Amino acid sequence: MVTHSHGFQLEIRNELSGRYRRLVYKCWSRDNDLGWREDWPDQQKNWSFAMSLFHTFFHCNFHTGYGRVDKQLVVSWEMKEQCGDRDKCTWVVKKDGLYLRQWKTKFFSNKYGNERWNEYVQHDVLQEAWS
């Protein structure tokens, strides 16, 4: 039985603002310990892995000056739909909590309708506030 499919990326971005901008976190899955990291604003970390046909669980502990969150990040084919990106799911750390970044496609055309193009627009959805 095939247990893995195409590669996939998990990204964590620090977009903290204000006085407490340092982010410390640790993530691990059943197969990998991704270790402790310390990021400052505008830094991000990407991990590539082969995604299970069903789901992959990453457990993460996030610590900031605003609080902490212990979150299970589930990466699955359904999450790829929520993220709106075929290769990557991005989790964003902000002043009020942990967000999942979703990408929406907007379609445009000129006033005559004979030229069309699309743009990807990000939309962040709060998943869990700091405790």
Backbone atoms as SQL, in Angstrom:
CREATE TABLE atoms (id INTEGER PRIMARY KEY, chain TEXT, resi INTEGER, resn TEXT, atom TEXT, x REAL, y REAL, z REAL);
INSERT INTO atoms VALUES
  (1, 'A', 1, 'MET', 'N', 0.837, -1.181, 0.000),
  (2, 'A', 1, 'MET', 'CA', 0.000, 0.000, 0.000),
  (3, 'A', 1, 'MET', 'C', 0.881, 1.244, 0.000),
  (4, 'A', 2, 'VAL', 'N', 0.548, 2.214, -0.809),
  (5, 'A', 2, 'VAL', 'CA', 1.305, 3.461, -0.877),
  (6, 'A', 2, 'VAL', 'C', 0.906, 4.325, 0.311),
  (7, 'A', 3, 'THR', 'N', 1.903, 4.831, 1.057),
  (8, 'A', 3, 'THR', 'CA', 1.587, 5.621, 2.249),
  (9, 'A', 3, 'THR', 'C', 1.923, 7.091, 2.100),
  (10, 'A', 4, 'HIS', 'N', 2.673, 7.462, 1.079),
  (11, 'A', 4, 'HIS', 'CA', 3.041, 8.866, 0.919),
  (12, 'A', 4, 'HIS', 'C', 2.770, 9.326, -0.506),
  (13, 'A', 5, 'SER', 'N', 2.592, 10.619, -0.629),
  (14, 'A', 5, 'SER', 'CA', 2.332, 11.199, -1.932),
  (15, 'A', 5, 'SER', 'C', 3.362, 12.288, -2.185),
  (16, 'A', 6, 'HIS', 'N', 2.995, 13.273, -2.954),
  (17, 'A', 6, 'HIS', 'CA', 3.911, 14.351, -3.322),
  (18, 'A', 6, 'HIS', 'C', 4.383, 15.126, -2.099),
  (19, 'A', 7, 'GLY', 'N', 5.512, 15.819, -2.275),
  (20, 'A', 7, 'GLY', 'CA', 6.055, 16.637, -1.196),
  (21, 'A', 7, 'GLY', 'C', 5.148, 17.806, -0.859),
  (22, 'A', 8, 'PHE', 'N', 5.307, 18.308, 0.334),
  (23, 'A', 8, 'PHE', 'CA', 4.479, 19.399, 0.835),
  (24, 'A', 8, 'PHE', 'C', 5.326, 20.220, 1.791),
  (25, 'A', 9, 'GLN', 'N', 4.967, 21.489, 1.989),
  (26, 'A', 9, 'GLN', 'CA', 5.708, 22.346, 2.901),
  (27, 'A', 9, 'GLN', 'C', 4.803, 22.883, 3.998),
  (28, 'A', 10, 'LEU', 'N', 5.357, 22.932, 5.191),
  (29, 'A', 10, 'LEU', 'CA', 4.738, 23.585, 6.333),
  (30, 'A', 10, 'LEU', 'C', 5.584, 24.818, 6.610),
  (31, 'A', 11, 'GLU', 'N', 4.954, 25.988, 6.695),
  (32, 'A', 11, 'GLU', 'CA', 5.685, 27.227, 6.936),
  (33, 'A', 11, 'GLU', 'C', 5.126, 27.903, 8.178),
  (34, 'A', 12, 'ILE', 'N', 6.032, 28.401, 9.026),
  (35, 'A', 12, 'ILE', 'CA', 5.650, 29.196, 10.189),
  (36, 'A', 12, 'ILE', 'C', 6.317, 30.552, 10.052),
  (37, 'A', 13, 'ARG', 'N', 5.513, 31.626, 10.115),
  (38, 'A', 13, 'ARG', 'CA', 6.000, 32.995, 9.930),
  (39, 'A', 13, 'ARG', 'C', 5.771, 33.806, 11.204),
  (40, 'A', 14, 'ASN', 'N', 6.768, 34.590, 11.573),
  (41, 'A', 14, 'ASN', 'CA', 6.646, 35.504, 12.703),
  (42, 'A', 14, 'ASN', 'C', 6.250, 36.869, 12.165),
  (43, 'A', 15, 'GLU', 'N', 5.022, 37.301, 12.450),
  (44, 'A', 15, 'GLU', 'CA', 4.545, 38.629, 12.077),
  (45, 'A', 15, 'GLU', 'C', 4.097, 39.380, 13.328),
  (46, 'A', 16, 'LEU', 'N', 4.817, 39.140, 14.438),
  (47, 'A', 16, 'LEU', 'CA', 4.512, 39.831, 15.689),
  (48, 'A', 16, 'LEU', 'C', 4.877, 41.300, 15.581),
  (49, 'A', 17, 'SER', 'N', 4.092, 42.129, 16.247),
  (50, 'A', 17, 'SER', 'CA', 4.382, 43.558, 16.308),
  (51, 'A', 17, 'SER', 'C', 4.280, 43.992, 17.763),
  (52, 'A', 18, 'GLY', 'N', 4.739, 45.188, 18.050),
  (53, 'A', 18, 'GLY', 'CA', 4.663, 45.683, 19.417),
  (54, 'A', 18, 'GLY', 'C', 5.921, 45.385, 20.196),
  (55, 'A', 19, 'ARG', 'N', 5.781, 45.395, 21.501),
  (56, 'A', 19, 'ARG', 'CA', 6.931, 45.260, 22.385),
  (57, 'A', 19, 'ARG', 'C', 7.535, 43.852, 22.389),
  (58, 'A', 20, 'TYR', 'N', 6.673, 42.840, 22.384),
  (59, 'A', 20, 'TYR', 'CA', 7.135, 41.451, 22.484),
  (60, 'A', 20, 'TYR', 'C', 7.116, 40.820, 21.097),
  (61, 'A', 21, 'ARG', 'N', 8.257, 40.801, 20.434),
  (62, 'A', 21, 'ARG', 'CA', 8.273, 40.347, 19.046),
  (63, 'A', 21, 'ARG', 'C', 9.022, 39.041, 18.835),
  (64, 'A', 22, 'ARG', 'N', 9.637, 38.515, 19.860),
  (65, 'A', 22, 'ARG', 'CA', 10.380, 37.262, 19.725),
  (66, 'A', 22, 'ARG', 'C', 9.417, 36.085, 19.802),
  (67, 'A', 23, 'LEU', 'N', 9.631, 35.116, 18.939),
  (68, 'A', 23, 'LEU', 'CA', 8.829, 33.895, 18.901),
  (69, 'A', 23, 'LEU', 'C', 9.752, 32.715, 19.142),
  (70, 'A', 24, 'VAL', 'N', 9.399, 31.878, 20.116),
  (71, 'A', 24, 'VAL', 'CA', 10.124, 30.640, 20.389),
  (72, 'A', 24, 'VAL', 'C', 9.121, 29.500, 20.224),
  (73, 'A', 25, 'TYR', 'N', 9.501, 28.485, 19.472),
  (74, 'A', 25, 'TYR', 'CA', 8.573, 27.378, 19.251),
  (75, 'A', 25, 'TYR', 'C', 9.326, 26.087, 18.971),
  (76, 'A', 26, 'LYS', 'N', 8.609, 25.000, 19.200),
  (77, 'A', 26, 'LYS', 'CA', 9.113, 23.660, 18.902),
  (78, 'A', 26, 'LYS', 'C', 7.999, 22.886, 18.227),
  (79, 'A', 27, 'CYS', 'N', 8.331, 22.184, 17.151),
  (80, 'A', 27, 'CYS', 'CA', 7.355, 21.364, 16.440),
  (81, 'A', 27, 'CYS', 'C', 7.920, 19.961, 16.238),
  (82, 'A', 28, 'TRP', 'N', 7.027, 18.981, 16.240),
  (83, 'A', 28, 'TRP', 'CA', 7.421, 17.602, 16.006),
  (84, 'A', 28, 'TRP', 'C', 6.238, 16.838, 15.427),
  (85, 'A', 29, 'SER', 'N', 6.570, 15.776, 14.730),
  (86, 'A', 29, 'SER', 'CA', 5.554, 14.852, 14.227),
  (87, 'A', 29, 'SER', 'C', 5.910, 13.462, 14.734),
  (88, 'A', 30, 'ARG', 'N', 5.153, 12.490, 14.317),
  (89, 'A', 30, 'ARG', 'CA', 5.446, 11.121, 14.742),
  (90, 'A', 30, 'ARG', 'C', 6.824, 10.685, 14.247),
  (91, 'A', 31, 'ASP', 'N', 7.207, 11.171, 13.076),
  (92, 'A', 31, 'ASP', 'CA', 8.457, 10.738, 12.464),
  (93, 'A', 31, 'ASP', 'C', 9.626, 11.702, 12.659),
  (94, 'A', 32, 'ASN', 'N', 9.349, 12.971, 12.935),
  (95, 'A', 32, 'ASN', 'CA', 10.408, 13.978, 12.963),
  (96, 'A', 32, 'ASN', 'C', 10.276, 14.906, 14.156),
  (97, 'A', 33, 'ASP', 'N', 11.411, 15.208, 14.778),
  (98, 'A', 33, 'ASP', 'CA', 11.476, 16.268, 15.785),
  (99, 'A', 33, 'ASP', 'C', 12.141, 17.449, 15.103),
  (100, 'A', 34, 'LEU', 'N', 11.380, 18.514, 14.892),
  (101, 'A', 34, 'LEU', 'CA', 11.891, 19.668, 14.153),
  (102, 'A', 34, 'LEU', 'C', 12.682, 20.620, 15.040),
  (103, 'A', 35, 'GLY', 'N', 12.724, 20.353, 16.349),
  (104, 'A', 35, 'GLY', 'CA', 13.574, 21.108, 17.259),
  (105, 'A', 35, 'GLY', 'C', 13.010, 22.466, 17.665),
  (106, 'A', 36, 'TRP', 'N', 13.730, 23.100, 18.594),
  (107, 'A', 36, 'TRP', 'CA', 13.367, 24.443, 19.059),
  (108, 'A', 36, 'TRP', 'C', 13.902, 25.478, 18.086),
  (109, 'A', 37, 'ARG', 'N', 13.127, 26.539, 17.892),
  (110, 'A', 37, 'ARG', 'CA', 13.540, 27.656, 17.035),
  (111, 'A', 37, 'ARG', 'C', 13.227, 28.966, 17.729),
  (112, 'A', 38, 'GLU', 'N', 14.000, 29.966, 17.386),
  (113, 'A', 38, 'GLU', 'CA', 13.748, 31.328, 17.852),
  (114, 'A', 38, 'GLU', 'C', 13.747, 32.217, 16.615),
  (115, 'A', 39, 'ASP', 'N', 12.626, 32.893, 16.374),
  (116, 'A', 39, 'ASP', 'CA', 12.495, 33.763, 15.211),
  (117, 'A', 39, 'ASP', 'C', 12.106, 35.164, 15.656),
  (118, 'A', 40, 'TRP', 'N', 12.570, 36.122, 14.894),
  (119, 'A', 40, 'TRP', 'CA', 12.215, 37.520, 15.080),
  (120, 'A', 40, 'TRP', 'C', 11.279, 37.927, 13.960),
  (121, 'A', 41, 'PRO', 'N', 10.638, 39.101, 14.043),
  (122, 'A', 41, 'PRO', 'CA', 9.674, 39.497, 13.005),
  (123, 'A', 41, 'PRO', 'C', 10.257, 39.388, 11.594),
  (124, 'A', 42, 'ASP', 'N', 9.404, 39.010, 10.687),
  (125, 'A', 42, 'ASP', 'CA', 9.709, 38.825, 9.269),
  (126, 'A', 42, 'ASP', 'C', 10.615, 37.628, 9.008),
  (127, 'A', 43, 'GLN', 'N', 10.792, 36.754, 9.978),
  (128, 'A', 43, 'GLN', 'CA', 11.504, 35.506, 9.743),
  (129, 'A', 43, 'GLN', 'C', 10.483, 34.389, 9.614),
  (130, 'A', 44, 'GLN', 'N', 10.831, 33.379, 8.834),
  (131, 'A', 44, 'GLN', 'CA', 9.961, 32.225, 8.678),
  (132, 'A', 44, 'GLN', 'C', 10.821, 30.982, 8.567),
  (133, 'A', 45, 'LYS', 'N', 10.176, 29.851, 8.798),
  (134, 'A', 45, 'LYS', 'CA', 10.832, 28.552, 8.676),
  (135, 'A', 45, 'LYS', 'C', 9.932, 27.650, 7.862),
  (136, 'A', 46, 'ASN', 'N', 10.526, 26.948, 6.906),
  (137, 'A', 46, 'ASN', 'CA', 9.809, 25.997, 6.063),
  (138, 'A', 46, 'ASN', 'C', 10.343, 24.594, 6.295),
  (139, 'A', 47, 'TRP', 'N', 9.438, 23.639, 6.355),
  (140, 'A', 47, 'TRP', 'CA', 9.811, 22.237, 6.405),
  (141, 'A', 47, 'TRP', 'C', 9.140, 21.534, 5.242),
  (142, 'A', 48, 'SER', 'N', 9.886, 20.722, 4.550),
  (143, 'A', 48, 'SER', 'CA', 9.337, 19.920, 3.458),
  (144, 'A', 48, 'SER', 'C', 9.242, 18.475, 3.922),
  (145, 'A', 49, 'PHE', 'N', 8.188, 17.817, 3.521),
  (146, 'A', 49, 'PHE', 'CA', 7.995, 16.422, 3.902),
  (147, 'A', 49, 'PHE', 'C', 7.057, 15.757, 2.915),
  (148, 'A', 50, 'ALA', 'N', 7.081, 14.440, 2.907),
  (149, 'A', 50, 'ALA', 'CA', 6.140, 13.676, 2.097),
  (150, 'A', 50, 'ALA', 'C', 4.864, 13.528, 2.905),
  (151, 'A', 51, 'MET', 'N', 3.763, 13.978, 2.342),
  (152, 'A', 51, 'MET', 'CA', 2.505, 13.972, 3.079),
  (153, 'A', 51, 'MET', 'C', 1.815, 12.620, 2.953),
  (154, 'A', 52, 'SER', 'N', 1.281, 12.169, 4.064),
  (155, 'A', 52, 'SER', 'CA', 0.523, 10.932, 4.099),
  (156, 'A', 52, 'SER', 'C', -0.715, 11.072, 3.215),
  (157, 'A', 53, 'LEU', 'N', -1.207, 9.957, 2.735),
  (158, 'A', 53, 'LEU', 'CA', -2.441, 9.999, 1.951),
  (159, 'A', 53, 'LEU', 'C', -3.614, 10.485, 2.791),
  (160, 'A', 54, 'PHE', 'N', -3.525, 10.334, 4.103),
  (161, 'A', 54, 'PHE', 'CA', -4.639, 10.705, 4.956),
  (162, 'A', 54, 'PHE', 'C', -4.366, 12.015, 5.700),
  (163, 'A', 55, 'HIS', 'N', -3.335, 12.053, 6.534),
  (164, 'A', 55, 'HIS', 'CA', -3.009, 13.268, 7.260),
  (165, 'A', 55, 'HIS', 'C', -1.647, 13.116, 7.926),
  (166, 'A', 56, 'THR', 'N', -1.064, 14.246, 8.254),
  (167, 'A', 56, 'THR', 'CA', 0.167, 14.289, 9.029),
  (168, 'A', 56, 'THR', 'C', -0.080, 15.263, 10.167),
  (169, 'A', 57, 'PHE', 'N', 0.259, 14.867, 11.374),
  (170, 'A', 57, 'PHE', 'CA', 0.071, 15.730, 12.531),
  (171, 'A', 57, 'PHE', 'C', 1.404, 16.338, 12.929),
  (172, 'A', 58, 'PHE', 'N', 1.417, 17.643, 13.109),
  (173, 'A', 58, 'PHE', 'CA', 2.555, 18.320, 13.713),
  (174, 'A', 58, 'PHE', 'C', 2.055, 18.938, 15.007),
  (175, 'A', 59, 'HIS', 'N', 2.731, 18.658, 16.083),
  (176, 'A', 59, 'HIS', 'CA', 2.407, 19.261, 17.367),
  (177, 'A', 59, 'HIS', 'C', 3.402, 20.394, 17.580),
  (178, 'A', 60, 'CYS', 'N', 2.913, 21.569, 17.957),
  (179, 'A', 60, 'CYS', 'CA', 3.793, 22.723, 18.126),
  (180, 'A', 60, 'CYS', 'C', 3.473, 23.444, 19.430),
  (181, 'A', 61, 'ASN', 'N', 4.519, 23.856, 20.107),
  (182, 'A', 61, 'ASN', 'CA', 4.409, 24.723, 21.283),
  (183, 'A', 61, 'ASN', 'C', 4.966, 26.081, 20.884),
  (184, 'A', 62, 'PHE', 'N', 4.116, 27.113, 20.945),
  (185, 'A', 62, 'PHE', 'CA', 4.511, 28.474, 20.598),
  (186, 'A', 62, 'PHE', 'C', 4.570, 29.308, 21.867),
  (187, 'A', 63, 'HIS', 'N', 5.647, 30.077, 22.032),
  (188, 'A', 63, 'HIS', 'CA', 5.809, 30.951, 23.192),
  (189, 'A', 63, 'HIS', 'C', 6.160, 32.360, 22.711),
  (190, 'A', 64, 'THR', 'N', 5.400, 33.352, 23.198),
  (191, 'A', 64, 'THR', 'CA', 5.679, 34.761, 22.909),
  (192, 'A', 64, 'THR', 'C', 5.493, 35.544, 24.201),
  (193, 'A', 65, 'GLY', 'N', 5.825, 36.821, 24.163),
  (194, 'A', 65, 'GLY', 'CA', 5.572, 37.697, 25.297),
  (195, 'A', 65, 'GLY', 'C', 4.090, 37.940, 25.530),
  (196, 'A', 66, 'TYR', 'N', 3.254, 37.592, 24.552),
  (197, 'A', 66, 'TYR', 'CA', 1.804, 37.768, 24.663),
  (198, 'A', 66, 'TYR', 'C', 1.110, 36.540, 25.234),
  (199, 'A', 67, 'GLY', 'N', 1.815, 35.425, 25.298),
  (200, 'A', 67, 'GLY', 'CA', 1.231, 34.191, 25.820),
  (201, 'A', 67, 'GLY', 'C', 1.784, 32.995, 25.082),
  (202, 'A', 68, 'ARG', 'N', 1.094, 31.883, 25.240),
  (203, 'A', 68, 'ARG', 'CA', 1.530, 30.655, 24.585),
  (204, 'A', 68, 'ARG', 'C', 0.344, 29.917, 23.996),
  (205, 'A', 69, 'VAL', 'N', 0.648, 29.048, 23.055),
  (206, 'A', 69, 'VAL', 'CA', -0.347, 28.193, 22.422),
  (207, 'A', 69, 'VAL', 'C', 0.297, 26.838, 22.206),
  (208, 'A', 70, 'ASP', 'N', -0.398, 25.789, 22.602),
  (209, 'A', 70, 'ASP', 'CA', -0.010, 24.430, 22.255),
  (210, 'A', 70, 'ASP', 'C', -1.026, 23.970, 21.221),
  (211, 'A', 71, 'LYS', 'N', -0.570, 23.754, 20.006),
  (212, 'A', 71, 'LYS', 'CA', -1.498, 23.517, 18.903),
  (213, 'A', 71, 'LYS', 'C', -1.062, 22.301, 18.104),
  (214, 'A', 72, 'GLN', 'N', -2.030, 21.504, 17.721),
  (215, 'A', 72, 'GLN', 'CA', -1.780, 20.408, 16.796),
  (216, 'A', 72, 'GLN', 'C', -2.108, 20.925, 15.401),
  (217, 'A', 73, 'LEU', 'N', -1.102, 21.019, 14.558),
  (218, 'A', 73, 'LEU', 'CA', -1.305, 21.454, 13.188),
  (219, 'A', 73, 'LEU', 'C', -1.525, 20.213, 12.341),
  (220, 'A', 74, 'VAL', 'N', -2.698, 20.081, 11.806),
  (221, 'A', 74, 'VAL', 'CA', -3.022, 18.915, 10.994),
  (222, 'A', 74, 'VAL', 'C', -2.816, 19.296, 9.543),
  (223, 'A', 75, 'VAL', 'N', -1.965, 18.560, 8.881),
  (224, 'A', 75, 'VAL', 'CA', -1.745, 18.787, 7.459),
  (225, 'A', 75, 'VAL', 'C', -2.355, 17.605, 6.726),
  (226, 'A', 76, 'SER', 'N', -3.329, 17.881, 5.894),
  (227, 'A', 76, 'SER', 'CA', -4.009, 16.819, 5.162),
  (228, 'A', 76, 'SER', 'C', -4.430, 17.378, 3.814),
  (229, 'A', 77, 'TRP', 'N', -4.968, 16.518, 2.989),
  (230, 'A', 77, 'TRP', 'CA', -5.431, 16.996, 1.683),
  (231, 'A', 77, 'TRP', 'C', -6.527, 18.035, 1.855),
  (232, 'A', 78, 'GLU', 'N', -7.376, 17.902, 2.883),
  (233, 'A', 78, 'GLU', 'CA', -8.414, 18.890, 3.128),
  (234, 'A', 78, 'GLU', 'C', -7.800, 20.234, 3.530),
  (235, 'A', 79, 'MET', 'N', -6.717, 20.197, 4.309),
  (236, 'A', 79, 'MET', 'CA', -6.044, 21.436, 4.710),
  (237, 'A', 79, 'MET', 'C', -5.454, 22.144, 3.502),
  (238, 'A', 80, 'LYS', 'N', -4.995, 21.375, 2.520),
  (239, 'A', 80, 'LYS', 'CA', -4.464, 22.011, 1.319),
  (240, 'A', 80, 'LYS', 'C', -5.544, 22.864, 0.666),
  (241, 'A', 81, 'GLU', 'N', -6.783, 22.387, 0.710),
  (242, 'A', 81, 'GLU', 'CA', -7.879, 23.171, 0.162),
  (243, 'A', 81, 'GLU', 'C', -8.090, 24.449, 0.982),
  (244, 'A', 82, 'GLN', 'N', -8.027, 24.332, 2.311),
  (245, 'A', 82, 'GLN', 'CA', -8.197, 25.508, 3.168),
  (246, 'A', 82, 'GLN', 'C', -7.067, 26.509, 2.964),
  (247, 'A', 83, 'CYS', 'N', -5.851, 26.027, 2.786),
  (248, 'A', 83, 'CYS', 'CA', -4.706, 26.918, 2.614),
  (249, 'A', 83, 'CYS', 'C', -4.743, 27.601, 1.258),
  (250, 'A', 84, 'GLY', 'N', -5.344, 26.958, 0.272),
  (251, 'A', 84, 'GLY', 'CA', -5.458, 27.581, -1.044),
  (252, 'A', 84, 'GLY', 'C', -4.163, 27.549, -1.825),
  (253, 'A', 85, 'ASP', 'N', -3.229, 26.748, -1.399),
  (254, 'A', 85, 'ASP', 'CA', -1.949, 26.639, -2.090),
  (255, 'A', 85, 'ASP', 'C', -1.679, 25.162, -2.289),
  (256, 'A', 86, 'ARG', 'N', -1.177, 24.792, -3.429),
  (257, 'A', 86, 'ARG', 'CA', -0.999, 23.380, -3.710),
  (258, 'A', 86, 'ARG', 'C', 0.202, 22.769, -3.030),
  (259, 'A', 87, 'ASP', 'N', 1.177, 23.598, -2.621),
  (260, 'A', 87, 'ASP', 'CA', 2.424, 23.062, -2.100),
  (261, 'A', 87, 'ASP', 'C', 2.705, 23.408, -0.651),
  (262, 'A', 88, 'LYS', 'N', 1.946, 24.328, -0.047),
  (263, 'A', 88, 'LYS', 'CA', 2.369, 24.834, 1.256),
  (264, 'A', 88, 'LYS', 'C', 1.186, 25.302, 2.096),
  (265, 'A', 89, 'CYS', 'N', 1.258, 25.036, 3.408),
  (266, 'A', 89, 'CYS', 'CA', 0.343, 25.610, 4.391),
  (267, 'A', 89, 'CYS', 'C', 1.164, 26.540, 5.270),
  (268, 'A', 90, 'THR', 'N', 0.693, 27.768, 5.435),
  (269, 'A', 90, 'THR', 'CA', 1.424, 28.769, 6.201),
  (270, 'A', 90, 'THR', 'C', 0.655, 29.107, 7.462),
  (271, 'A', 91, 'TRP', 'N', 1.346, 29.008, 8.605),
  (272, 'A', 91, 'TRP', 'CA', 0.807, 29.397, 9.898),
  (273, 'A', 91, 'TRP', 'C', 1.513, 30.680, 10.307),
  (274, 'A', 92, 'VAL', 'N', 0.746, 31.695, 10.684),
  (275, 'A', 92, 'VAL', 'CA', 1.282, 33.023, 10.955),
  (276, 'A', 92, 'VAL', 'C', 1.064, 33.356, 12.420),
  (277, 'A', 93, 'VAL', 'N', 2.133, 33.799, 13.086),
  (278, 'A', 93, 'VAL', 'CA', 2.063, 34.200, 14.494),
  (279, 'A', 93, 'VAL', 'C', 1.954, 35.723, 14.535),
  (280, 'A', 94, 'LYS', 'N', 0.843, 36.201, 15.138),
  (281, 'A', 94, 'LYS', 'CA', 0.598, 37.639, 15.252),
  (282, 'A', 94, 'LYS', 'C', 0.361, 37.996, 16.717),
  (283, 'A', 95, 'LYS', 'N', 0.193, 39.278, 16.967),
  (284, 'A', 95, 'LYS', 'CA', 0.062, 39.794, 18.332),
  (285, 'A', 95, 'LYS', 'C', -1.101, 39.168, 19.097),
  (286, 'A', 96, 'ASP', 'N', -2.176, 38.815, 18.407),
  (287, 'A', 96, 'ASP', 'CA', -3.348, 38.280, 19.101),
  (288, 'A', 96, 'ASP', 'C', -3.519, 36.771, 18.980),
  (289, 'A', 97, 'GLY', 'N', -2.611, 36.079, 18.281),
  (290, 'A', 97, 'GLY', 'CA', -2.734, 34.626, 18.239),
  (291, 'A', 97, 'GLY', 'C', -2.116, 33.987, 17.011),
  (292, 'A', 98, 'LEU', 'N', -2.497, 32.736, 16.794),
  (293, 'A', 98, 'LEU', 'CA', -1.984, 31.921, 15.702),
  (294, 'A', 98, 'LEU', 'C', -3.019, 31.884, 14.579),
  (295, 'A', 99, 'TYR', 'N', -2.581, 32.190, 13.372),
  (296, 'A', 99, 'TYR', 'CA', -3.464, 32.278, 12.211),
  (297, 'A', 99, 'TYR', 'C', -3.078, 31.250, 11.164),
  (298, 'A', 100, 'LEU', 'N', -4.064, 30.812, 10.394),
  (299, 'A', 100, 'LEU', 'CA', -3.827, 30.022, 9.198),
  (300, 'A', 100, 'LEU', 'C', -3.987, 30.965, 8.011),
  (301, 'A', 101, 'ARG', 'N', -2.944, 31.057, 7.190),
  (302, 'A', 101, 'ARG', 'CA', -3.003, 31.934, 6.022),
  (303, 'A', 101, 'ARG', 'C', -3.661, 31.182, 4.876),
  (304, 'A', 102, 'GLN', 'N', -4.744, 31.764, 4.386),
  (305, 'A', 102, 'GLN', 'CA', -5.460, 31.194, 3.250),
  (306, 'A', 102, 'GLN', 'C', -5.249, 32.098, 2.045),
  (307, 'A', 103, 'TRP', 'N', -5.207, 31.501, 0.877),
  (308, 'A', 103, 'TRP', 'CA', -5.045, 32.256, -0.361),
  (309, 'A', 103, 'TRP', 'C', -6.307, 32.110, -1.186),
  (310, 'A', 104, 'LYS', 'N', -6.827, 33.217, -1.620),
  (311, 'A', 104, 'LYS', 'CA', -8.017, 33.220, -2.462),
  (312, 'A', 104, 'LYS', 'C', -7.617, 33.730, -3.842),
  (313, 'A', 105, 'THR', 'N', -8.224, 33.205, -4.854),
  (314, 'A', 105, 'THR', 'CA', -7.954, 33.638, -6.217),
  (315, 'A', 105, 'THR', 'C', -9.005, 34.660, -6.622),
  (316, 'A', 106, 'LYS', 'N', -8.548, 35.837, -7.063),
  (317, 'A', 106, 'LYS', 'CA', -9.453, 36.850, -7.593),
  (318, 'A', 106, 'LYS', 'C', -9.229, 36.936, -9.091),
  (319, 'A', 107, 'PHE', 'N', -10.313, 36.952, -9.839),
  (320, 'A', 107, 'PHE', 'CA', -10.232, 37.006, -11.289),
  (321, 'A', 107, 'PHE', 'C', -10.582, 38.409, -11.759),
  (322, 'A', 108, 'PHE', 'N', -9.811, 38.911, -12.704),
  (323, 'A', 108, 'PHE', 'CA', -10.009, 40.247, -13.239),
  (324, 'A', 108, 'PHE', 'C', -10.084, 40.171, -14.758),
  (325, 'A', 109, 'SER', 'N', -10.713, 41.174, -15.332),
  (326, 'A', 109, 'SER', 'CA', -10.698, 41.309, -16.796),
  (327, 'A', 109, 'SER', 'C', -10.764, 42.792, -17.121),
  (328, 'A', 110, 'ASN', 'N', -10.340, 43.140, -18.325),
  (329, 'A', 110, 'ASN', 'CA', -10.430, 44.550, -18.714),
  (330, 'A', 110, 'ASN', 'C', -11.876, 44.900, -19.034),
  (331, 'A', 111, 'LYS', 'N', -12.130, 46.164, -19.281),
  (332, 'A', 111, 'LYS', 'CA', -13.527, 46.592, -19.457),
  (333, 'A', 111, 'LYS', 'C', -14.181, 46.003, -20.698),
  (334, 'A', 112, 'TYR', 'N', -13.384, 45.499, -21.623),
  (335, 'A', 112, 'TYR', 'CA', -13.944, 44.885, -22.830),
  (336, 'A', 112, 'TYR', 'C', -14.157, 43.385, -22.665),
  (337, 'A', 113, 'GLY', 'N', -13.549, 42.817, -21.617),
  (338, 'A', 113, 'GLY', 'CA', -13.714, 41.397, -21.362),
  (339, 'A', 113, 'GLY', 'C', -12.846, 40.493, -22.214),
  (340, 'A', 114, 'ASN', 'N', -11.957, 41.066, -23.010),
  (341, 'A', 114, 'ASN', 'CA', -11.137, 40.216, -23.873),
  (342, 'A', 114, 'ASN', 'C', -9.775, 39.876, -23.264),
  (343, 'A', 115, 'GLU', 'N', -9.419, 40.487, -22.148),
  (344, 'A', 115, 'GLU', 'CA', -8.190, 40.121, -21.435),
  (345, 'A', 115, 'GLU', 'C', -8.570, 39.748, -20.013),
  (346, 'A', 116, 'ARG', 'N', -8.034, 38.609, -19.561),
  (347, 'A', 116, 'ARG', 'CA', -8.344, 38.135, -18.210),
  (348, 'A', 116, 'ARG', 'C', -7.052, 37.758, -17.505),
  (349, 'A', 117, 'TRP', 'N', -7.050, 37.939, -16.184),
  (350, 'A', 117, 'TRP', 'CA', -5.911, 37.527, -15.370),
  (351, 'A', 117, 'TRP', 'C', -6.407, 37.267, -13.960),
  (352, 'A', 118, 'ASN', 'N', -5.593, 36.605, -13.181),
  (353, 'A', 118, 'ASN', 'CA', -5.965, 36.328, -11.803),
  (354, 'A', 118, 'ASN', 'C', -4.825, 36.712, -10.877),
  (355, 'A', 119, 'GLU', 'N', -5.172, 36.998, -9.639),
  (356, 'A', 119, 'GLU', 'CA', -4.205, 37.320, -8.596),
  (357, 'A', 119, 'GLU', 'C', -4.584, 36.535, -7.356),
  (358, 'A', 120, 'TYR', 'N', -3.554, 36.169, -6.577),
  (359, 'A', 120, 'TYR', 'CA', -3.782, 35.471, -5.323),
  (360, 'A', 120, 'TYR', 'C', -3.722, 36.485, -4.191),
  (361, 'A', 121, 'VAL', 'N', -4.747, 36.496, -3.362),
  (362, 'A', 121, 'VAL', 'CA', -4.859, 37.445, -2.258),
  (363, 'A', 121, 'VAL', 'C', -4.874, 36.653, -0.954),
  (364, 'A', 122, 'GLN', 'N', -4.046, 37.074, 0.000),
  (365, 'A', 122, 'GLN', 'CA', -3.995, 36.355, 1.276),
  (366, 'A', 122, 'GLN', 'C', -5.096, 36.819, 2.212),
  (367, 'A', 123, 'HIS', 'N', -5.532, 35.876, 3.029),
  (368, 'A', 123, 'HIS', 'CA', -6.569, 36.125, 4.024),
  (369, 'A', 123, 'HIS', 'C', -6.211, 35.279, 5.239),
  (370, 'A', 124, 'ASP', 'N', -5.920, 35.930, 6.379),
  (371, 'A', 124, 'ASP', 'CA', -5.508, 35.209, 7.580),
  (372, 'A', 124, 'ASP', 'C', -6.710, 34.959, 8.483),
  (373, 'A', 125, 'VAL', 'N', -6.854, 33.717, 8.946),
  (374, 'A', 125, 'VAL', 'CA', -7.976, 33.319, 9.791),
  (375, 'A', 125, 'VAL', 'C', -7.422, 32.891, 11.150),
  (376, 'A', 126, 'LEU', 'N', -7.893, 33.541, 12.233),
  (377, 'A', 126, 'LEU', 'CA', -7.438, 33.232, 13.575),
  (378, 'A', 126, 'LEU', 'C', -7.835, 31.798, 13.934),
  (379, 'A', 127, 'GLN', 'N', -6.865, 31.004, 14.347),
  (380, 'A', 127, 'GLN', 'CA', -7.117, 29.626, 14.742),
  (381, 'A', 127, 'GLN', 'C', -7.135, 29.465, 16.262),
  (382, 'A', 128, 'GLU', 'N', -6.262, 30.208, 16.956),
  (383, 'A', 128, 'GLU', 'CA', -6.224, 30.094, 18.413),
  (384, 'A', 128, 'GLU', 'C', -5.566, 31.352, 18.995),
  (385, 'A', 129, 'ALA', 'N', -6.221, 31.944, 20.005),
  (386, 'A', 129, 'ALA', 'CA', -5.681, 33.129, 20.678),
  (387, 'A', 129, 'ALA', 'C', -4.686, 32.688, 21.732),
  (388, 'A', 130, 'TRP', 'N', -3.820, 33.603, 22.156),
  (389, 'A', 130, 'TRP', 'CA', -2.824, 33.298, 23.198),
  (390, 'A', 130, 'TRP', 'C', -3.502, 33.017, 24.519),
  (391, 'A', 131, 'SER', 'N', -2.934, 32.111, 25.291),
  (392, 'A', 131, 'SER', 'CA', -3.473, 31.829, 26.630),
  (393, 'A', 131, 'SER', 'C', -2.427, 32.162, 27.668);
